[in-house]
Amino acid sequence: MEEMKQLLDRISDSGIEVPQPVREAMYVLHLEQFTTYDFDGFFHDRPVVFMETEKGGVKTISAPHMIVTLLHNLELKEGQEVLVVGSKGGYIAALIASIVGEHGRVILIDPSAEIIRHTANALAGWPTVDLRQVESIDVAPIELPGDLSRVLITGSVSSVPTWMEERISEGGFVIAPIGDVHSQELMKIERQFDDLHPTSLGPVSFGPVDIVESEPQPLSAVEIADLIETLIETCHEMELCEAEELQQLGTISDELRAMQEAEEADLEAFITANMQHFVQLWPMIQLMFAPTLARPGDYDQNDDHGFHFDEFKP
């Protein structure tokens, strides 16, 4: 418990409010109940992996400062009913269940049968947590209560599903990371009378709700061309490349656009033939698409554990 106390103290010292009920719940729960992966990074204020797929999909338990932020903004009280969308290994649901107490209820939905099985095992002995697999979060689950007071979406979405917005009760709200696959705004959308009022809680970077959507997908020829053209603009503005190099990249982009209908093998052969250019571009690609993420609870801010989702962008 001492390590958790020190972590939460560092988060609090950074300016993020750590409500006492959240602190007490995090003291009691043990991460090994929710993941079989190494969780040392959690105490560096990093997310912790709880599941991987054979195709490279990854799901994590969020970084502690993000968990604290989500739970603080949920404004939890004893006896409340909370809908959690996306498992997070069951850890966040267990924290919420601890806070809302035996007269409260947590309904957790996730599209993945494998994740639901994992979470059910982790939450064995938690009678106030109800797990349900859904085909899609865009469709309301059968027998879900009519009104929703508190909804937490734990993965990136382009928008809040219509059925959730329609069911938010007066004074109730949804918290969700809304945006594209790379970057989102953590939004709190509250119903006041007949209107929904959105409030931004800050820029974040969350992975998708469905673990299948986190599996890496090969880029198309046009997508690679778009990426190269963005890099050309960046290199030109920052004077990172010679004019001849930019011209060569422009030629590669044009050739890729002409390969829109090309077979995957032909695209691979083209990339291999131009590999020297892609190798030179790789550091800039990493710089552009790996966001700088905050970890206010880390005791060593210079310690680099690599790229992770589910964190604030400073």
C-alpha positions as CSV (number, residue, x, y, z in Angstrom):
1,M,0.0,0.0,0.0
2,E,2.9,2.3,0.7
3,E,3.9,2.3,-3.0
4,M,0.4,3.2,-4.0
5,K,0.2,6.0,-1.4
6,Q,3.4,7.5,-2.7
7,L,2.1,7.3,-6.3
8,L,-1.2,9.0,-5.4
9,D,0.7,11.6,-3.4
10,R,2.8,12.5,-6.4
11,I,-0.3,12.7,-8.6
12,S,-1.9,15.0,-6.0
13,D,1.2,17.1,-5.8
14,S,1.1,17.6,-9.6
15,G,-2.2,19.4,-9.2
16,I,-4.6,16.5,-10.0
17,E,-7.3,16.1,-7.3
18,V,-7.4,12.7,-5.7
19,P,-10.7,12.3,-3.9
20,Q,-10.4,10.4,-0.7
21,P,-12.9,7.6,-1.8
22,V,-10.8,7.0,-4.9
23,R,-7.6,7.0,-2.8
24,E,-9.1,4.4,-0.4
25,A,-10.3,2.2,-3.2
26,M,-6.9,2.2,-4.9
27,Y,-5.2,1.3,-1.6
28,V,-7.3,-1.8,-1.3
29,L,-7.3,-3.3,-4.8
30,H,-4.3,-5.3,-6.0
31,L,-3.3,-5.1,-9.7
32,E,-2.3,-8.7,-9.9
33,Q,-6.0,-9.5,-9.6
34,F,-6.6,-7.8,-13.0
35,T,-3.5,-8.5,-15.1
36,T,-0.8,-11.3,-15.4
37,Y,1.6,-8.8,-17.0
38,D,4.3,-6.9,-15.2
39,F,2.8,-3.8,-13.6
40,D,5.9,-2.0,-12.4
41,G,5.2,0.7,-14.9
42,F,1.9,1.5,-13.1
43,F,3.9,3.0,-10.3
44,H,5.7,5.2,-12.9
45,D,2.2,6.4,-13.8
46,R,2.0,4.3,-16.9
47,P,-0.8,2.1,-18.3
48,V,-0.4,-1.6,-17.8
49,V,-1.2,-4.3,-20.4
50,F,-3.8,-6.8,-19.4
51,M,-4.4,-8.6,-22.7
52,E,-2.8,-9.0,-26.2
53,T,-4.1,-10.7,-29.3
54,E,-2.2,-12.9,-31.7
55,K,-2.5,-10.2,-34.3
56,G,-0.9,-7.5,-32.1
57,G,-4.0,-6.0,-30.5
58,V,-3.4,-4.6,-27.0
59,K,-5.6,-3.5,-24.2
60,T,-4.4,-1.7,-21.1
61,I,-5.4,-0.6,-17.6
62,S,-5.1,3.1,-17.8
63,A,-2.3,5.2,-16.2
64,P,-3.1,6.0,-12.6
65,H,-3.4,9.8,-13.2
66,M,-6.0,9.1,-15.8
67,I,-7.9,6.7,-13.6
68,V,-8.0,9.3,-10.9
69,T,-9.1,11.9,-13.3
70,L,-11.9,9.8,-14.7
71,L,-13.2,8.8,-11.3
72,H,-13.0,12.3,-9.9
73,N,-15.0,13.7,-12.8
74,L,-17.6,10.9,-12.5
75,E,-18.7,12.5,-9.2
76,L,-19.4,9.1,-7.6
77,K,-21.6,8.6,-4.6
78,E,-22.9,5.6,-2.7
79,G,-25.8,3.9,-4.3
80,Q,-25.3,5.1,-7.8
81,E,-25.6,3.0,-11.0
82,V,-22.7,3.5,-13.4
83,L,-22.3,2.2,-17.0
84,V,-18.7,1.4,-18.0
85,V,-18.0,0.9,-21.7
86,G,-14.8,-1.0,-22.2
87,S,-13.3,-3.4,-19.7
88,K,-9.9,-2.0,-18.7
89,G,-9.3,-5.4,-17.2
90,G,-12.1,-4.9,-14.7
91,Y,-9.9,-2.6,-12.5
92,I,-11.8,0.6,-13.1
93,A,-15.2,-1.2,-12.6
94,A,-13.9,-2.6,-9.3
95,L,-12.8,0.8,-8.1
96,I,-16.2,2.3,-9.0
97,A,-18.0,-0.6,-7.3
98,S,-15.9,0.0,-4.2
99,I,-17.0,3.7,-4.2
100,V,-20.7,3.3,-4.9
101,G,-20.9,0.5,-2.4
102,E,-23.2,-2.5,-1.9
103,H,-26.3,-0.5,-2.8
104,G,-24.8,0.7,-6.0
105,R,-24.3,-1.1,-9.3
106,V,-21.8,-1.2,-12.1
107,I,-22.7,-2.4,-15.6
108,L,-19.7,-3.1,-17.7
109,I,-20.0,-3.8,-21.5
110,D,-17.3,-4.8,-24.0
111,P,-17.4,-6.1,-27.6
112,S,-14.8,-8.8,-26.9
113,A,-15.9,-12.2,-25.6
114,E,-12.3,-12.9,-24.6
115,I,-12.0,-9.7,-22.6
116,I,-15.4,-10.4,-20.9
117,R,-14.1,-13.8,-19.9
118,H,-10.9,-12.3,-18.5
119,T,-12.8,-9.6,-16.7
120,A,-15.4,-12.0,-15.3
121,N,-12.5,-14.0,-13.8
122,A,-10.9,-10.9,-12.3
123,L,-14.2,-9.7,-10.9
124,A,-15.3,-13.0,-9.4
125,G,-16.7,-12.1,-6.0
126,W,-18.0,-8.7,-7.0
127,P,-21.8,-9.1,-6.9
128,T,-22.5,-5.5,-7.8
129,V,-20.7,-5.6,-11.1
130,D,-22.7,-6.9,-14.1
131,L,-20.7,-7.9,-17.2
132,R,-22.2,-8.1,-20.7
133,Q,-20.7,-8.7,-24.1
134,V,-22.2,-6.6,-26.9
135,E,-21.8,-6.9,-30.6
136,S,-21.3,-3.1,-30.9
137,I,-21.4,-0.2,-28.4
138,D,-23.5,1.7,-31.0
139,V,-26.5,-0.5,-30.2
140,A,-28.2,-0.5,-26.7
141,P,-27.8,-3.8,-24.9
142,I,-31.1,-5.6,-24.1
143,E,-32.5,-5.1,-20.6
144,L,-30.2,-2.1,-19.9
145,P,-31.9,0.4,-17.5
146,G,-33.8,3.2,-19.2
147,D,-32.1,6.2,-17.7
148,L,-28.4,6.6,-17.4
149,S,-26.9,8.8,-14.6
150,R,-23.2,8.1,-15.1
151,V,-21.6,6.7,-18.2
152,L,-17.8,6.2,-18.6
153,I,-16.5,5.2,-22.1
154,T,-12.9,4.0,-21.6
155,G,-11.8,3.9,-25.3
156,S,-11.7,6.4,-28.1
157,V,-14.9,7.1,-30.0
158,S,-15.7,9.5,-32.8
159,S,-18.9,10.4,-31.0
160,V,-21.1,9.2,-28.1
161,P,-23.6,6.6,-29.3
162,T,-27.0,8.1,-29.9
163,W,-28.7,5.7,-27.5
164,M,-26.5,6.8,-24.6
165,E,-27.1,10.5,-25.3
166,E,-30.9,9.9,-25.4
167,R,-30.9,8.1,-22.1
168,I,-28.8,10.5,-20.0
169,S,-31.0,11.6,-17.1
170,E,-31.3,15.2,-15.9
171,G,-28.0,16.1,-14.2
172,G,-26.4,12.9,-15.6
173,F,-23.5,12.8,-17.9
174,V,-21.1,10.8,-20.2
175,I,-17.4,11.0,-19.9
176,A,-15.6,9.9,-23.1
177,P,-12.4,10.4,-25.2
178,I,-13.9,11.8,-28.4
179,G,-11.8,12.1,-31.6
180,D,-9.8,10.1,-34.1
181,V,-7.6,7.1,-33.6
182,H,-4.5,9.2,-32.8
183,S,-5.9,12.0,-30.6
184,Q,-9.0,12.8,-28.6
185,E,-10.5,15.3,-26.2
186,L,-11.7,13.9,-22.9
187,M,-15.3,15.2,-22.9
188,K,-17.9,15.4,-20.1
189,I,-21.3,15.7,-21.7
190,E,-24.0,16.6,-19.2
191,R,-27.8,16.9,-19.6
192,Q,-29.3,20.1,-18.2
193,F,-33.0,20.3,-18.9
194,D,-33.4,19.3,-22.5
195,D,-29.9,20.1,-23.7
196,L,-26.5,18.3,-23.6
197,H,-23.6,20.5,-22.5
198,P,-20.1,19.4,-23.5
199,T,-17.1,20.3,-21.4
200,S,-13.5,19.5,-22.4
201,L,-11.3,18.0,-19.7
202,G,-8.2,18.1,-21.9
203,P,-6.5,16.4,-24.8
204,V,-5.8,12.7,-24.4
205,S,-4.7,9.6,-26.4
206,F,-6.8,6.5,-25.8
207,G,-6.9,3.2,-27.7
208,P,-10.2,2.0,-29.1
209,V,-12.9,0.3,-27.0
210,D,-12.7,-2.9,-29.1
211,I,-9.4,-4.8,-28.9
212,V,-9.8,-6.0,-32.5
213,E,-9.6,-2.3,-33.6
214,S,-6.2,-2.0,-31.9
215,E,-4.7,-4.6,-34.1
216,P,-2.2,-3.0,-36.6
217,Q,-3.5,-2.8,-40.1
218,P,-1.4,-2.3,-43.2
219,L,-1.6,1.1,-44.9
220,S,-2.9,1.4,-48.4
221,A,-0.9,3.1,-51.2
222,V,-3.0,6.2,-50.9
223,E,-2.6,6.4,-47.1
224,I,1.2,6.1,-47.5
225,A,1.1,8.8,-50.1
226,D,-0.9,11.1,-47.7
227,L,1.7,10.4,-45.0
228,I,4.6,11.2,-47.3
229,E,3.0,14.5,-48.4
230,T,2.5,15.5,-44.8
231,L,6.1,14.8,-44.1
232,I,7.1,16.8,-47.2
233,E,5.2,19.8,-45.8
234,T,6.8,19.3,-42.4
235,C,10.3,18.9,-43.8
236,H,9.9,22.0,-46.0
237,E,8.6,24.2,-43.1
238,M,11.3,23.0,-40.7
239,E,14.1,22.9,-43.4
240,L,14.9,19.3,-42.5
241,C,15.5,18.1,-46.1
242,E,17.3,19.3,-49.2
243,A,15.2,20.3,-52.2
244,E,16.3,17.2,-54.2
245,E,15.2,14.9,-51.4
246,L,11.8,16.6,-51.2
247,Q,11.4,16.2,-55.0
248,Q,12.2,12.5,-54.7
249,L,9.6,12.1,-52.0
250,G,7.1,13.9,-54.2
251,T,7.8,11.5,-57.0
252,I,7.3,8.5,-54.7
253,S,4.0,10.0,-53.5
254,D,2.8,10.4,-57.1
255,E,3.7,6.8,-57.9
256,L,1.9,5.5,-54.9
257,R,-1.3,7.3,-55.8
258,A,-1.1,5.7,-59.2
259,M,-0.9,2.3,-57.4
260,Q,-4.3,2.8,-55.7
261,E,-5.6,-0.5,-57.1
262,A,-2.3,-2.4,-56.8
263,E,-2.1,-5.8,-55.2
264,E,-0.5,-6.0,-51.8
265,A,2.5,-7.9,-53.1
266,D,3.2,-5.1,-55.7
267,L,2.9,-2.4,-53.0
268,E,5.4,-4.4,-50.8
269,A,7.8,-4.6,-53.8
270,F,7.6,-0.9,-54.4
271,I,8.3,-0.1,-50.7
272,T,11.2,-2.5,-50.7
273,A,12.7,-0.9,-53.8
274,N,12.4,2.5,-52.2
275,M,13.4,1.4,-48.7
276,Q,16.3,3.8,-48.3
277,H,13.8,6.7,-48.5
278,F,11.4,5.1,-46.0
279,V,14.3,4.4,-43.6
280,Q,15.3,8.1,-43.7
281,L,11.7,9.1,-43.0
282,W,11.1,6.8,-40.0
283,P,12.4,9.1,-37.3
284,M,10.2,11.9,-38.5
285,I,7.2,9.5,-38.7
286,Q,7.8,8.5,-35.1
287,L,8.0,12.1,-34.1
288,M,4.8,13.0,-35.8
289,F,2.6,10.1,-34.6
290,A,3.9,9.3,-31.2
291,P,2.4,12.0,-29.0
292,T,4.2,13.4,-26.0
293,L,2.2,12.1,-23.0
294,A,2.1,13.3,-19.4
295,R,2.9,11.1,-16.4
296,P,2.5,13.5,-13.4
297,G,2.7,10.6,-10.9
298,D,6.1,9.3,-12.1
299,Y,8.9,9.7,-9.6
300,D,11.4,9.8,-12.5
301,Q,10.2,12.1,-15.3
302,N,13.3,11.2,-17.4
303,D,12.5,7.5,-17.4
304,D,11.2,6.5,-20.8
305,H,9.0,3.4,-20.9
306,G,7.9,3.9,-24.5
307,F,4.6,4.8,-26.1
308,H,1.3,4.0,-24.3
309,F,-2.3,5.0,-24.8
310,D,-4.6,6.4,-22.1
311,E,-2.7,9.5,-20.9
312,F,-3.1,13.2,-21.0
313,K,-1.1,15.2,-23.5
314,P,0.7,18.0,-21.7
